[in-house]
Amino acid sequence: MRRITIFKSKNIDKLVFIPTVILFFAVSIFLMIGGSSLQGFLQTVLNWVTGNMGWGYMWIYIINFIFFAYLIFSKYGNIRLGEIDEKPAYSNFQWGSMVFATAIDASILMLSMVDPLRYVQSPEGSVKPFSETAYNLAHMYGQYDWGPMAWLMFGAPTVAIGYMMYNKKRRIQSLSDAITILDGDSLWKNITKKVVNILVVFGIMGGVGASVGMEIPIISNVLSSLTGLPDNLAMKIGLFLVLFVIFSVAVFKGLNGGIDKLSNAHIWTAITFLAIVLILGPTVYILNSETNSVGVLIQKFIPMSLNTVPNGHPSIEQQETIFYWGWWLSYMPFMGLFIAKISRGRTIRQVLVGMLTYGALGCMSFYAVLGGYSLWLQKNGVIDLVHILNTQGQAAVISAVVGTLPMKYLMFAIYFLSCFVFLATTISSSAFVLSSFTSIPLKPGQEPSQFNRMTWVVVFIIFSFSLVLVGGFETVQTFCTLAGFPLMFVCILIIISVFKMIREDKSIISTKSYINRRRRKKKATAERKSAIKGKLILWPKNTINKKNK
């Protein structure tokens, strides 16, 4: 009895916390024992998922995109997350900066250099490798995977959470709290809520953990190029230990004084690096390539969104899209919660359009600049990056690209700092969110227990380290794809709940009444232009006509 009391005092939801922690410890041990011998097995799993379940990933994104595009242009886009006349909590610039900051992390600093090289050597259809068409498609394809389709996937949890928090005044601690079709005390609804929370934790853990497993080898390689130290397992273990200390301090301190300081620091290093590459690199080539890519993206948007390759083998481009679609699904709860928390006072339309501009365009800019620079190096024979990718891996490619920049040691330092701070920010924030999702209902202002928070830090480190031991980009792709798979069903539940919310929302009528009142009130006030000219009207025009008669 005493043990149960002690466990409850930590505010932990045992039905969600215990299964997910045990699962990831078990998977980590399996990966550590199997090591690199599991690469072939994981590649087979990835091929099966891509070939047999690709249609599912495609359709959930299509349905989501059409639904939220409809909200943007419909009357429901006028629904405000908050009171009818409430002003946004942040200015457009502040809000956009925070959304842009969430759009960039260590992964995009890495993959934006490497993805175009995969595409240019294995273009889709009958396009000849390394042809002009292949270079054009290679520059565009990553921007599709990080663009509007990806960002509107975050719209479902953002609108659902924001609406329930600010319009219905409900405390949101986990994603299931915002799924209104699960409201009630029936047994099946309570079970479904627990299942949803477990799937959300599984998705975040799998997606973010896989990110760390991909990023650590690259950071280790860059650090080796910067310092001359050997890039071996000892260096990677050292990086994990440093990250563990940073994660522990940030998560232990909580949101104030820990995670917020990391978040404020990470955006400027990335923007600085991007600006240096654009200015000191082939600026005209990058700008011309991006202009062309926008046109190609518009032209091929629908075919790419429905590309399931029923006859033949999936292309590299299609495999990459399925991988990213699974990855974005795994980040969906985390991103939705963050954007909802900063969007009070904004209409649904403002939030969705802002995500498309600040978020999608922010991500696309990295592929435009860093991807464009990699392709320029390859096309002009400065360095054979494709050969390096095929023989040494993507970590060596990134070191080679950064090494071609002026003041390369300074650029290595900026790049290393950017990636490391991004990594610390993402994992610390994710661990804090997971600890919230695996807690019993918390009181206002109460944070998850330190035991809960630190447990997720340890799980992140162990799981990520096991992925490093297996190695290979296919390992990361497999886990990200699988992590997002169950969240497709969670997304459907959220979309249904959002549809039900907006259909039953009474503020549409109230908004119209409010606007009409404002217009009537405006008619009865002075018209500025007339007042400036000396003609001051203090009552409606109809009243003036009657008096003159």
C-alpha positions in Angstrom: 0.0 0.0 0.0 2.8 2.3 0.8 4.5 1.7 -2.5 1.3 2.7 -4.4 1.1 5.9 -2.3 4.7 6.8 -3.1 4.1 6.1 -6.8 1.0 8.2 -6.9 2.8 11.1 -5.2 4.9 11.4 -8.3 1.7 12.2 -10.4 2.4 9.5 -12.9 -0.2 7.8 -15.0 0.9 4.2 -14.6 -1.3 2.9 -17.4 0.5 5.1 -20.0 4.0 5.6 -18.4 4.9 2.0 -17.5 4.0 0.3 -20.9 5.8 2.9 -23.0 8.9 3.0 -20.8 9.2 -0.8 -20.8 8.6 -0.9 -24.6 11.4 1.4 -25.4 13.8 -0.2 -23.0 13.1 -3.6 -24.6 13.5 -2.2 -28.1 16.8 -0.5 -27.1 18.2 -3.8 -25.7 17.1 -5.6 -28.9 18.9 -3.0 -31.0 22.1 -3.1 -28.9 22.3 -6.9 -29.1 21.6 -7.0 -32.9 23.8 -4.0 -33.8 24.6 -3.4 -37.5 23.3 -6.9 -38.4 19.8 -5.5 -38.1 20.2 -3.1 -41.0 19.0 -5.6 -43.6 16.0 -6.6 -41.5 15.0 -2.9 -40.9 15.4 -2.2 -44.6 13.0 -5.0 -45.4 10.5 -3.6 -42.9 10.8 -0.2 -44.5 10.3 -1.5 -48.0 7.2 -3.5 -46.9 5.7 -0.5 -45.2 6.4 1.8 -48.1 5.1 -0.7 -50.7 2.0 -1.9 -48.8 1.0 1.0 -46.5 2.1 4.0 -48.6 -1.4 4.6 -49.7 -2.5 5.1 -46.1 0.2 7.7 -45.4 -0.7 9.5 -48.6 -4.5 9.6 -48.0 -4.3 10.8 -44.4 -2.3 13.8 -45.6 -4.6 14.4 -48.5 -7.7 14.3 -46.3 -6.0 16.6 -43.7 -4.8 19.0 -46.4 -8.2 19.4 -48.1 -10.0 19.8 -44.8 -7.8 22.5 -43.4 -7.5 24.3 -46.8 -11.3 24.3 -46.7 -11.3 25.9 -43.2 -8.9 28.6 -44.4 -11.4 29.8 -47.1 -14.7 29.0 -45.3 -16.6 31.0 -42.7 -15.2 28.7 -40.1 -11.8 30.3 -40.6 -13.2 33.3 -38.8 -13.5 31.4 -35.5 -11.2 33.0 -33.0 -9.3 30.9 -30.5 -10.5 32.9 -27.5 -13.2 35.6 -27.0 -14.7 37.1 -30.1 -13.0 40.5 -29.7 -9.8 39.1 -28.0 -6.5 40.4 -29.4 -3.7 38.0 -30.2 -1.4 37.3 -27.3 1.7 37.9 -29.5 2.3 40.3 -32.4 2.6 38.8 -35.9 6.4 39.1 -35.8 6.7 37.5 -32.4 4.3 34.7 -33.3 5.9 34.1 -36.6 9.4 34.0 -35.1 8.3 31.3 -32.6 6.7 29.2 -35.3 9.7 29.6 -37.5 11.9 28.5 -34.6 10.0 25.3 -34.3 10.3 24.7 -38.0 14.1 24.4 -37.9 16.1 21.9 -35.9 19.3 19.9 -36.3 17.7 17.5 -38.8 16.9 20.1 -41.4 20.4 21.5 -41.2 21.7 18.1 -42.1 19.1 16.6 -44.5 18.7 19.7 -46.6 22.3 19.2 -47.7 22.0 15.4 -48.3 18.5 14.8 -49.7 19.0 16.5 -53.0 22.0 14.3 -53.6 19.9 11.2 -53.2 17.4 12.5 -55.7 19.8 13.7 -58.4 21.4 10.3 -58.7 18.1 8.4 -58.6 15.4 10.6 -60.1 11.8 9.5 -60.5 10.4 7.9 -63.7 12.4 8.0 -66.9 14.5 11.0 -65.9 18.2 10.5 -66.6 20.4 10.8 -63.5 22.5 14.0 -63.2 20.6 15.6 -66.1 19.3 19.1 -65.9 15.8 17.8 -65.2 17.2 15.7 -62.4 18.9 18.7 -60.8 15.7 20.7 -61.1 13.6 18.0 -59.4 16.3 17.3 -56.8 16.2 20.9 -55.7 12.4 20.9 -55.4 11.6 17.6 -53.9 12.8 18.2 -50.3 10.8 21.4 -50.3 7.7 19.4 -51.0 8.4 17.0 -48.1 9.0 19.9 -45.7 6.3 22.2 -47.2 2.6 22.9 -47.1 1.4 19.3 -46.8 3.7 18.7 -43.9 2.8 21.8 -42.0 -1.0 21.5 -42.3 -0.6 18.1 -40.6 0.1 20.1 -37.5 -3.2 22.0 -38.0 -5.4 19.3 -36.5 -3.9 19.2 -33.0 -3.3 23.0 -33.0 -7.0 23.9 -33.7 -8.4 21.1 -31.5 -6.1 22.0 -28.5 -6.4 25.8 -29.0 -10.2 25.7 -29.3 -10.7 23.5 -26.2 -8.3 25.6 -24.1 -9.4 29.1 -25.0 -13.0 28.7 -26.2 -14.2 25.8 -23.9 -11.9 26.7 -21.0 -10.7 23.1 -20.7 -7.3 22.2 -19.2 -5.3 20.3 -21.8 -2.6 18.0 -20.5 -2.6 15.3 -23.1 -3.8 15.2 -26.7 -6.8 13.0 -25.8 -8.2 15.9 -23.7 -8.8 17.7 -26.9 -10.6 14.9 -28.8 -14.2 15.7 -28.0 -15.7 12.6 -29.5 -14.1 10.7 -26.6 -15.8 12.9 -24.0 -17.7 10.9 -21.4 -17.2 8.2 -18.8 -18.1 5.1 -20.7 -15.6 2.3 -20.6 -14.7 2.2 -24.3 -14.1 6.0 -24.3 -11.8 5.8 -21.3 -9.9 2.9 -22.8 -9.6 4.7 -26.1 -8.2 7.8 -24.3 -5.5 5.6 -22.7 -4.7 4.0 -26.1 -4.4 7.4 -27.7 -2.0 8.7 -25.1 0.1 5.5 -25.4 0.2 6.0 -29.2 1.2 9.6 -28.9 4.0 8.8 -26.5 5.1 6.0 -28.8 5.1 8.4 -31.8 7.0 11.2 -30.1 9.5 8.9 -28.6 10.1 7.0 -31.9 10.3 10.1 -34.1 12.4 12.3 -31.8 14.6 9.4 -30.6 15.3 8.4 -34.2 16.3 12.0 -34.9 18.9 11.9 -32.2 20.2 8.6 -33.5 20.7 10.2 -36.9 22.1 13.5 -35.7 24.8 12.3 -33.2 27.0 10.6 -35.8 26.8 13.7 -38.0 27.7 16.0 -35.1 30.5 13.7 -34.1 31.9 13.8 -37.7 31.7 17.6 -37.8 33.4 17.8 -34.4 36.2 15.5 -35.7 36.7 17.8 -38.7 36.8 20.8 -36.4 39.2 19.4 -33.7 41.1 16.7 -35.5 40.0 14.1 -32.9 39.1 10.6 -34.2 35.5 10.1 -35.0 34.9 6.9 -33.1 32.5 5.3 -30.6 34.2 7.0 -27.7 33.5 10.5 -29.2 29.9 9.6 -29.7 29.6 8.3 -26.1 31.1 11.6 -24.9 28.5 13.6 -26.9 25.8 11.5 -25.4 27.1 12.2 -21.9 27.3 16.0 -22.6 23.7 15.9 -23.9 22.6 14.0 -20.9 23.9 16.7 -18.6 22.3 19.5 -20.7 19.0 17.6 -20.9 19.0 16.9 -17.2 19.6 20.5 -16.2 17.1 21.9 -18.7 14.4 19.4 -17.9 15.1 19.4 -14.2 14.6 23.1 -14.0 11.5 23.0 -16.2 10.1 25.5 -18.6 11.4 28.6 -16.8 15.1 28.9 -16.6 15.8 25.8 -18.6 14.0 24.9 -21.8 13.1 28.5 -22.5 16.8 29.7 -22.5 17.7 27.0 -25.0 14.8 27.9 -27.2 15.8 31.6 -27.3 19.4 30.8 -28.3 19.0 28.2 -31.0 17.3 30.2 -33.9 20.0 32.8 -34.4 22.9 30.4 -35.0 20.9 28.6 -37.8 19.9 31.9 -39.5 23.4 33.1 -39.3 24.8 30.0 -40.9 22.1 30.1 -43.6 22.8 33.7 -44.4 26.6 33.1 -44.7 26.1 30.3 -47.1 23.7 32.4 -49.3 25.9 35.4 -49.3 29.3 33.7 -49.7 28.1 30.9 -51.8 26.7 30.8 -55.4 24.0 33.4 -54.7 22.6 33.7 -58.2 22.5 30.0 -58.8 20.6 29.4 -55.5 18.1 32.2 -56.3 17.5 31.0 -59.9 17.1 27.4 -58.6 14.6 28.4 -56.0 12.6 30.4 -58.5 12.4 27.4 -60.8 11.6 25.0 -57.9 8.6 27.0 -56.9 7.1 26.6 -60.4 8.0 22.9 -60.5 6.4 22.4 -57.1 3.2 24.0 -58.2 3.1 22.0 -61.4 3.8 18.6 -59.7 2.1 19.1 -56.4 -1.0 16.9 -57.1 0.9 14.0 -58.8 3.4 13.9 -56.0 0.6 13.9 -53.4 -0.9 10.8 -55.0 2.2 8.9 -56.0 1.9 5.3 -54.7 3.7 3.5 -57.6 1.2 0.6 -57.9 3.2 -0.8 -60.8 6.9 -1.2 -60.1 9.2 -0.5 -57.2 8.9 2.6 -55.0 11.4 5.3 -56.0 13.8 7.0 -53.6 11.6 10.1 -53.7 8.5 8.1 -52.8 10.3 6.3 -49.9 11.5 9.6 -48.6 8.0 11.1 -48.7 6.6 8.1 -46.7 9.5 8.5 -44.3 8.8 12.2 -43.8 5.0 11.7 -43.6 5.6 9.2 -40.7 8.0 11.6 -39.1 5.7 14.6 -39.2 2.9 12.5 -37.7 5.2 11.6 -34.8 5.8 15.3 -34.2 2.1 16.2 -34.6 1.1 16.2 -30.9 4.2 18.1 -29.8 3.9 20.8 -32.5 0.2 21.1 -32.1 0.5 21.8 -28.3 3.2 24.4 -28.8 1.6 26.3 -31.6 -1.8 26.2 -29.8 -0.3 27.7 -26.6 1.1 30.8 -28.5 -2.0 31.3 -30.7 -4.6 32.7 -28.3 -6.6 35.5 -29.8 -5.9 34.4 -33.4 -8.5 33.1 -35.8 -8.2 29.6 -37.2 -7.5 31.2 -40.6 -4.6 33.3 -39.2 -3.1 30.3 -37.4 -3.2 28.0 -40.5 -2.0 30.6 -42.9 0.8 31.6 -40.5 1.9 27.9 -40.3 2.0 27.8 -44.1 4.1 31.0 -44.4 6.4 31.1 -41.4 6.6 27.3 -40.9 6.6 25.9 -44.4 8.5 28.7 -46.0 11.0 28.6 -43.1 11.8 24.9 -43.8 11.8 25.4 -47.6 14.4 28.2 -47.2 16.9 25.7 -45.8 16.4 23.3 -48.7 16.6 26.3 -51.1 20.0 27.5 -49.8 21.8 24.5 -48.4 20.4 22.0 -50.9 21.1 24.5 -53.7 24.7 24.8 -52.5 25.2 21.0 -52.4 23.8 20.6 -55.9 26.0 23.4 -57.2 29.2 21.8 -55.7 28.2 18.5 -57.4 27.1 20.0 -60.7 30.3 22.1 -61.1 32.7 19.3 -60.2 34.0 21.1 -57.1 33.6 17.9 -55.1 31.9 14.5 -55.8 29.4 14.6 -53.0 27.3 11.7 -54.4 30.4 9.4 -54.3 31.1 10.4 -50.7 27.4 9.8 -49.8 27.5 6.3 -51.4 30.8 5.3 -49.9 31.1 7.1 -46.6 27.6 8.2 -45.6 25.8 11.5 -45.0 28.0 12.6 -42.1 31.0 12.7 -44.4 28.9 14.6 -47.0 28.0 17.4 -44.5 31.6 17.7 -43.3 32.7 18.0 -47.0 30.1 20.6 -47.8 30.9 22.8 -44.8 34.6 22.3 -45.5 34.2 24.1 -48.9 33.0 27.3 -47.3 35.4 30.3 -46.6 36.7 30.4 -43.0 35.9 26.7 -42.8 36.9 26.3 -39.2 34.6 29.1 -38.1 31.8 27.6 -40.2 32.4 24.2 -38.7 32.1 25.8 -35.2 28.9 27.7 -36.1 27.4 24.6 -37.7 28.4 22.4 -34.7 27.0 24.9 -32.3 23.7 25.2 -34.2 23.1 21.5 -34.4 24.1 20.8 -30.8 21.8 23.6 -29.4 19.0 22.5 -31.7 19.4 18.9 -30.4 19.3 20.0 -26.8 16.3 22.2 -27.4 14.2 19.5 -29.2 14.9 16.7 -26.8 14.5 18.7 -23.6 11.2 20.1 -24.8 10.0 16.6 -26.0 11.0 15.0 -22.7 9.0 17.7 -20.8 5.9 17.1 -23.1 6.1 13.4 -22.6 6.3 13.7 -18.9 3.1 15.9 -19.1 1.3 13.3 -21.3 2.2 10.5 -18.8 1.1 12.3 -15.7 -2.2 12.1 -13.9 -4.2 15.4 -14.1 -2.0 18.2 -12.8 -3.2 21.2 -10.8 -3.0 24.7 -12.5 0.7 25.8 -12.5 1.9 22.3 -11.5 4.6 20.7 -13.5 5.2 16.9 -14.0 7.3 15.3 -11.3 11.1 15.4 -11.6 11.2 11.6 -11.6 8.9 11.5 -14.6 10.9 14.1 -16.5 14.3 12.5 -15.8 13.0 9.1 -16.7 12.2 10.3 -20.2 15.7 11.9 -20.5 17.3 8.5 -19.7 15.0 6.7 -22.1 15.8 9.2 -24.9 19.5 8.7 -24.4 19.4 4.9 -24.2 17.1 4.5 -27.2 19.1 7.0 -29.4 22.4 5.3 -28.5 21.0 1.9 -29.5 20.1 3.4 -32.9 23.7 4.7 -33.3 25.0 1.2 -32.7 22.8 -0.2 -35.4 23.8 2.7 -37.8 22.5 3.5 -41.3 20.0 6.1 -42.4 17.5 3.3 -43.3 17.3 2.6 -39.5 16.2 6.1 -38.8 13.8 6.0 -41.7 12.2 2.8 -40.5 11.6 3.9 -36.9 10.3 7.3 -38.0 7.9 5.7 -40.5 6.7 3.2 -37.9 6.4 5.8 -35.2 3.9 7.8 -37.3 1.8 4.9 -38.4 -0.5 4.5 -35.4 -0.9 8.3 -35.2 -2.8 8.2 -38.6 -5.8 6.9 -36.6 -5.3 9.5 -33.9 -5.3 12.2 -36.6 -8.6 10.9 -38.0 -10.2 11.2 -34.5 -8.9 14.8 -34.2 -10.2 15.8 -37.6 -13.7 14.4 -36.7 -13.6 16.3 -33.4 -12.5 19.6 -35.1 -15.3 19.2 -37.6 -17.8 18.6 -34.8 -16.5 21.6 -32.8 -16.8 24.1 -35.7 -20.2 22.9 -36.8 -21.6 23.4 -33.3 -19.7 26.7 -32.7 -22.1 29.6 -32.0 -19.5 32.3 -32.4 -20.1 32.3 -36.2 -23.4 34.0 -35.6 -22.1 36.0 -32.7 -19.2 37.2 -34.9 -21.6 38.4 -37.6 -23.7 40.2 -35.0 -20.5 41.7 -33.5 -19.3 42.9 -37.0 -22.7 44.4 -37.8 -22.7 46.3 -34.4 -19.3 47.6 -35.2 -20.4 48.7 -38.6 -23.5 50.5 -37.3 -21.4 52.1 -34.7 -18.8 53.2 -37.3 -21.5 54.8 -39.4 -22.6 57.0 -36.5 -19.1 58.4 -36.0 -17.2 61.1 -37.7 -15.7 60.3 -41.1 -12.0 61.3 -41.0 -11.7 62.5 -44.6 -14.7 64.7 -44.2 -13.5 66.0 -40.9 -10.1 66.9 -42.3 -11.9 68.9 -45.1 -13.9 70.8 -42.5 -17.1 68.8 -42.9 -17.8 67.1 -39.6 -20.5 64.5 -39.6 -21.7 63.4 -36.1 -24.7 61.3 -37.1 -25.6 58.9 -39.9 -26.2 60.2 -43.4 -29.9 59.3 -43.5 -30.5 61.6 -40.5 -28.8 64.5 -42.3 -31.0 64.1 -45.4 -34.2 64.0 -43.2 -33.1 67.3 -41.4 -32.4 69.0 -44.8 -35.8 68.0 -46.1 
